[in-house]
């Protein structure tokens, strides 16, 4: 849009009234006076309008596996157990860090805050429903997970 504004300022002397404006099919406004009076402006405007009108190409390089993972992540709570797990033992990780008295952050299981208000995230990321974990699975497993997720979502 910055280029369009610069163009407007450059060519504003060529537009005489609001009646000179036509509506194009993509809701872009084109002055007929500009097209009739200034060749340089005409080329510049057409280039800008072509940029606006060209539909962005979808990325087709994504693999089927990536698409499956993406669709599963949109509805992961239908397939996986609650994460982080309620029965996970955080005491070993707290001991590793040398923390003895941090309090769990209310509403965020697995997050702990010490007396200096430093937050420690001790959730088990090996079992998290993340892209990196799901992409490690076989394609057949991903298809099964997606089918289960869709069935559970439809039953809800």
Secondary structure, DSSP 8 states (H G I E B T S, - for coil): -HHHHHHHHHHGGG---GGGEEE-TTS-EEEHHHHHH-HHHHHHHHHHHHHHHS-------S-HHHHHHHHHHTTGGGTS--SS-TT---HHHHHHTT-SS-EE-TT-TTEEE-TT--EEE---GGGS--HHHHTTS-HHHHHHHHHHHHHHHHH-
